[in-house]
Amino acid sequence: MMKVHKVMGKFRMGKKKGEWQRFSKEVISEDEEDAIEKVYSLLGSKHRVKRTNIRIYDTEEVDEDEIEDDIIKEKIEVEE
């Protein structure tokens, strides 16, 4: 069964010594490891950030009533 995980961390903006930008991203995944992999993929494709410039501090499973992302809420409701 797919679950919603919240992944929190920061990534470096810019080519060389850019500023660190904090992020908190909710993703649908089977486990924490899959959630982390999806966040690496999303940040890399959207912001052109390499994995070495992404620091993940925490992951947690999110209950359905605590989901903040509207798109994730809709996808969870459709699956049920």
C-alpha positions as CSV (number, residue, x, y, z in Angstrom):
1,M,0.0,0.0,0.0
2,M,1.2,3.5,-0.9
3,K,1.8,5.9,2.0
4,V,2.5,9.7,2.1
5,H,6.0,10.6,3.4
6,K,7.2,14.1,4.2
7,V,10.9,14.6,3.4
8,M,12.7,17.6,4.9
9,G,16.2,19.0,4.1
10,K,18.0,21.6,2.2
11,F,19.7,22.0,-1.2
12,R,22.3,24.3,-2.7
13,M,21.1,26.8,-5.3
14,G,23.6,27.8,-7.9
15,K,26.6,26.2,-9.6
16,K,29.4,26.8,-7.2
17,K,28.9,28.1,-3.6
18,G,25.2,29.1,-3.8
19,E,23.0,29.6,-0.8
20,W,21.3,26.6,0.9
21,Q,17.5,26.5,0.4
22,R,15.3,24.6,2.8
23,F,12.6,22.4,1.6
24,S,9.8,20.2,2.8
25,K,8.2,17.9,0.2
26,E,5.4,15.4,0.5
27,V,5.5,12.4,-1.8
28,I,3.5,9.1,-2.3
29,S,5.8,6.1,-1.8
30,E,6.0,2.6,-0.4
31,D,8.6,3.3,2.2
32,E,11.1,6.0,3.4
33,E,13.9,4.9,1.1
34,D,11.6,5.3,-2.0
35,A,10.4,8.7,-0.7
36,I,14.0,9.9,-0.5
37,E,14.8,8.6,-4.0
38,K,11.7,10.5,-5.4
39,V,12.8,13.7,-3.7
40,Y,16.3,13.4,-5.2
41,S,14.7,12.9,-8.6
42,L,12.2,15.8,-8.2
43,L,14.7,18.3,-7.0
44,G,17.2,17.3,-9.7
45,S,14.7,17.6,-12.5
46,K,13.0,20.8,-11.3
47,H,16.0,22.8,-10.0
48,R,18.9,21.0,-11.8
49,V,20.5,20.1,-8.5
50,K,23.0,17.2,-8.2
51,R,22.5,14.7,-5.4
52,T,25.7,15.8,-3.7
53,N,24.1,19.2,-3.2
54,I,21.0,17.9,-1.5
55,R,21.0,17.2,2.3
56,I,18.0,15.3,3.7
57,Y,17.5,15.7,7.5
58,D,14.3,13.9,8.2
59,T,11.5,11.7,6.8
60,E,8.2,11.0,8.4
61,E,5.0,9.2,7.5
62,V,2.1,11.6,7.2
63,D,-1.5,10.6,8.2
64,E,-4.2,11.3,5.6
65,D,-5.7,14.2,7.7
66,E,-2.3,15.9,8.0
67,I,-1.5,16.1,4.3
68,E,-0.8,19.7,3.2
69,D,-0.3,19.2,-0.5
70,D,-3.6,19.4,-2.3
71,I,-2.4,17.3,-5.3
72,I,-1.3,14.5,-3.0
73,K,-4.7,14.7,-1.2
74,E,-6.5,14.2,-4.5
75,K,-4.3,11.3,-5.5
76,I,-4.8,9.5,-2.2
77,E,-8.6,10.1,-2.4
78,V,-8.8,8.7,-6.0
79,E,-6.8,5.6,-5.0
80,E,-9.3,4.7,-2.3
